[in-house]
Amino acid sequence: MNLFSLIFKSTTLVALWAASASAFSHVVLDEPAALAGQGYKAALRVSHGCAGSPTTAVRVLIPAGFRGAKPMPKPGWTLSLRREKLASPYDDHGRQVSEDVAEISWTAASRESWLPDAHFDEFVLRGTLPAQAGTLWFKVLQTCEKGSLDWSQLPASGSSTQGLKSPAAALDILPSETVGHHAH
């Protein structure tokens, strides 16, 4: 292998590593796409702390249209929910729902439960997706021992988060009619 090939391959590997490292530097959804109108388990992956400081709390704003949000408890973390009155109530198996979860927070119960900067973890909730395709944005506030990161930036248009420093976690909702259809 000549020197030019070696330099080209090394440069390519460094560029790929940098691109993948930046992709993992945000709070992201483990499954970034799901079918409209279906139940969905949102696992929000927190991959680092705040400039080396451990994570002590994670707060998620539930996007409009995501119904019946329920958090998964985490050992060593306390849960809190904030509910809001809905502009348009909905029917849930014959029961009229006029108020729903608008925010879920996990807070470390003690210093031993903090999420160190060198580790990652997932904060999980579930609910039902809207019936229409599109993008849902989960805004996340990550609080650390020192500082915080507000993952809430949205693109001016479209769904690409390229160029955003602190993007919200995006969920692409796909049309349900694609289920069972195969290309011929």
CORFEN-V894460 format. One record per pair of residues at least 4 apart in sequence whose C-alpha atoms are under 6 Angstrom apart, sorted by the first residue. I is the first residue (numbers start at 0). J is the second residue. D is the distance in Angstrom with one decimal. If there is no record, write none. Layout:
i:I j:J d:D
i:I j:J d:D
//
This chain:
i:6 j:10 d:6.0
i:16 j:20 d:5.9
i:26 j:44 d:5.5
i:26 j:45 d:5.0
i:27 j:43 d:5.5
i:27 j:44 d:5.4
i:27 j:168 d:5.0
i:28 j:42 d:5.6
i:28 j:43 d:4.6
i:29 j:42 d:5.4
i:31 j:170 d:4.9
i:32 j:170 d:5.4
i:32 j:171 d:4.6
i:32 j:172 d:5.8
i:33 j:172 d:5.2
i:33 j:173 d:6.0
i:34 j:172 d:5.5
i:34 j:173 d:4.8
i:34 j:174 d:6.0
i:34 j:175 d:5.3
i:35 j:128 d:5.7
i:35 j:129 d:5.7
i:35 j:130 d:4.8
i:35 j:131 d:5.7
i:35 j:132 d:5.8
i:35 j:172 d:5.5
i:35 j:173 d:5.7
i:35 j:174 d:5.5
i:35 j:175 d:5.3
i:36 j:128 d:4.9
i:36 j:129 d:5.0
i:36 j:130 d:4.1
i:37 j:127 d:5.6
i:37 j:128 d:5.5
i:38 j:126 d:5.6
i:38 j:127 d:4.3
i:39 j:125 d:5.5
i:39 j:126 d:5.6
i:39 j:127 d:5.9
i:40 j:124 d:5.9
i:40 j:125 d:4.3
i:41 j:123 d:5.6
i:41 j:124 d:5.3
i:41 j:125 d:5.8
i:42 j:121 d:5.7
i:42 j:122 d:5.6
i:42 j:123 d:4.4
i:43 j:121 d:5.3
i:43 j:122 d:5.2
i:44 j:120 d:5.8
i:44 j:121 d:4.4
i:45 j:119 d:5.6
i:45 j:120 d:5.6
i:46 j:119 d:4.4
i:47 j:116 d:4.7
i:48 j:52 d:5.3
i:48 j:53 d:4.9
i:48 j:54 d:5.2
i:48 j:116 d:4.3
i:51 j:116 d:5.4
i:52 j:116 d:6.0
i:52 j:143 d:6.0
i:52 j:144 d:5.8
i:52 j:145 d:5.8
i:53 j:114 d:5.4
i:53 j:115 d:4.4
i:53 j:116 d:5.0
i:53 j:143 d:5.4
i:53 j:144 d:5.8
i:54 j:113 d:5.7
i:54 j:114 d:4.9
i:54 j:142 d:5.8
i:54 j:143 d:4.1
i:55 j:107 d:5.3
i:55 j:113 d:5.1
i:55 j:142 d:5.7
i:55 j:143 d:4.9
i:56 j:105 d:5.5
i:56 j:106 d:4.3
i:56 j:142 d:5.0
i:57 j:104 d:5.7
i:57 j:105 d:5.3
i:57 j:140 d:5.8
i:57 j:141 d:4.7
i:58 j:103 d:5.7
i:58 j:104 d:4.2
i:58 j:139 d:5.5
i:58 j:140 d:5.1
i:59 j:102 d:5.6
i:59 j:103 d:5.3
i:59 j:138 d:5.8
i:59 j:139 d:4.6
i:60 j:102 d:4.6
i:60 j:138 d:5.3
i:61 j:101 d:5.0
i:61 j:102 d:5.5
i:62 j:137 d:5.9
i:64 j:129 d:5.2
i:65 j:127 d:5.7
i:65 j:128 d:5.1
i:66 j:126 d:5.5
i:66 j:127 d:5.0
i:67 j:126 d:5.0
i:68 j:100 d:5.9
i:68 j:125 d:5.4
i:68 j:126 d:4.4
i:69 j:124 d:5.3
i:69 j:125 d:5.3
i:70 j:123 d:6.0
i:70 j:124 d:4.0
i:71 j:123 d:5.4
i:71 j:124 d:5.5
i:75 j:108 d:5.5
i:75 j:112 d:5.4
i:76 j:105 d:5.9
i:76 j:106 d:5.2
i:76 j:107 d:4.3
i:76 j:108 d:5.0
i:77 j:105 d:5.6
i:77 j:106 d:5.2
i:78 j:104 d:5.7
i:78 j:105 d:4.8
i:79 j:103 d:5.9
i:79 j:104 d:5.2
i:80 j:102 d:5.7
i:80 j:103 d:4.7
i:81 j:100 d:5.9
i:81 j:101 d:5.7
i:81 j:102 d:5.1
i:82 j:99 d:5.3
i:82 j:100 d:4.3
i:82 j:101 d:5.2
i:83 j:98 d:5.4
i:83 j:99 d:5.7
i:83 j:101 d:5.9
i:84 j:97 d:5.9
i:84 j:98 d:4.2
i:85 j:97 d:5.4
i:85 j:98 d:5.2
i:88 j:96 d:5.4
i:88 j:97 d:4.4
i:89 j:95 d:5.8
i:89 j:96 d:5.3
i:90 j:94 d:5.5
i:90 j:95 d:4.7
i:107 j:112 d:5.4
i:107 j:113 d:5.7
i:132 j:172 d:4.8
i:132 j:173 d:5.0
i:132 j:174 d:5.1
i:133 j:172 d:5.1
i:134 j:170 d:5.5
i:134 j:171 d:4.6
i:134 j:172 d:5.8
i:135 j:169 d:5.9
i:135 j:170 d:5.1
i:136 j:167 d:5.9
i:136 j:168 d:5.6
i:136 j:169 d:4.8
i:137 j:167 d:5.6
i:137 j:168 d:5.1
i:138 j:150 d:5.8
i:138 j:151 d:4.6
i:138 j:167 d:4.8
i:139 j:150 d:5.0
i:140 j:148 d:6.0
i:140 j:149 d:4.6
i:140 j:150 d:5.9
i:141 j:147 d:5.5
i:141 j:148 d:5.1
i:142 j:147 d:4.3
i:143 j:147 d:5.4
i:150 j:165 d:4.7
i:150 j:166 d:5.2
i:150 j:167 d:4.8
i:151 j:166 d:5.4
i:151 j:167 d:4.3
i:152 j:165 d:5.6
i:152 j:166 d:4.3
i:152 j:167 d:5.4
//
